[in-house]
Structure formats: structure tokens, C-alpha cells
Amino acid sequence: MKMVGRYLLLLFFTIFNCSVTPIPLRSNIMNLELLSHEPGGYRELKSFQAVHLLSDVTVRFCNRYVEKRSSVQHEMILAARSGLQNIAEGSLASVTSKITELELIRLARQSLEVLRLDYEDFLHQHNLPLWPYDDRRRKILRKRQCTTVDEVALWILQEHNRQTTEQPLSAPSVQTTHASLPEITANAALTLTIGACSLLDRQTRVLERRIKIKRLTTELA
């Protein structure tokens, strides 16, 4: 009977394209040390750190560019903080239930999707361009790997200054349009939002995989 159980377990790993090697050693999935953690140690999660930064950026963005005490300001700040809170609560819940943790991580992801739409709406309503996903400026900001809101603000100012001081490639008679501070700031925040969403998506897949494996091993025990 044990041989049958082992065979079924091996078959499971084959079907789901898994290795029999424990998940933390699977470098081809992702760096799990960035996505997994000791129960309750949410501050070590890359997703928590990314959303924490995004929350700080959103507060500063709203204070500067969104009408104070408006429903939009409230919604944007609440969405960012809700994402942060759900990640923390999910980590604490993981002590007793991985399923509860997964549900809370999914809620965090939904909150960030709301925030993403708010930033896109801001750009649309103010007739500002939404940078393409592969825009050079997005890539530079991601590569910078900012950890504080001040570092993000510094990059925004540097990018704005670079665009206003660089020599135009076109003829002097051709009018060139430089990105405004609201445009750069909103797109920078949107870039951080997309990055945080990606981390939460990856974290969700890891949790789903672990839950499936645990269920199967329990059934075969």
C-alpha cells in the first residue's frame, strides 16, 4: 500500500510539473526566500515591503495631486493600506491555516487592482499619457529598486530634470513635450503598483501549490 501511495505522489508531481525536491530548492520557480517566511514574519516578505512602499507613495501622491478629503483620496489610501493589512493578517493566519492566508493574499491583490485603476483614471482624467509597460522609464525605476518614498521622489525629480534639460533630438523648430511632474509621479506609482501585484501573484501561486501538495500527502498518509 505504501508503494502505491509513493507512486501516486510521484505521479502528482509529474502532472503538475513539480520536482520531488522540496519547494525551497526550486530555483526555476522563483526565489522563495523572497515570497515565503516564518509564520507572522510578514515584514520579511518582499510583497509586504513593496506594498508598504506603495502605501507611502500613495499617501504622498494624494496629498499633492488629489483633492483633499475627496472620495478618490480616501479610496486610494484605503486600497493601499488594505493591501498592506491583508498581507500582514495573512502571514499571522498562516500559523493555523494556509487556506486563510491564501484568501487574505488574494484580497490584498484585489485591493491593489483597485489602486491600479485609480492611478490609470488619474492619468486619463488629466489627459496625461500612460506609459507603455516596456517604457524605458519604467525599466529604470524598477532597476533602481527604491526602498523608501524619498528614494522614489528623488528618482521622479531626476527624471523630470533630465527631460527638461536634455537637448532635443528634433529640429529647433519642432516643439517637444516633456513629461510633467504629475505624469511622472502617477506613472512611477503605477509602476510600483504593477510590481507589487506581480509579487502577490507569485506568492499566490506558491501558496496554491503548497496547499495542493499538503492535501495530497494527507490523503496518501
Buried (B, 14 or more C-beta within 10 A) or exposed (E): EEEEBEEEBEEBBEEEEBEEEEBEEBEEBBEBEBBBBEEEEBEEBBBBBBBBBBBBBBBBBBEEBBEEEEEBBEBBBBBBBBBBBBBBBBBBBBEEEBBBBBBBBBBBBBBBBBBBBBBBEBBEEEEBEBBEEEBEBBEEBEEEEBEEBEEBBEBBEEBBEEBEEEEEEEEEEEEEEEBBEBBBBBBBBBBBBBBBBEBBEBBBEBBBBBBEBEEBEEEBE
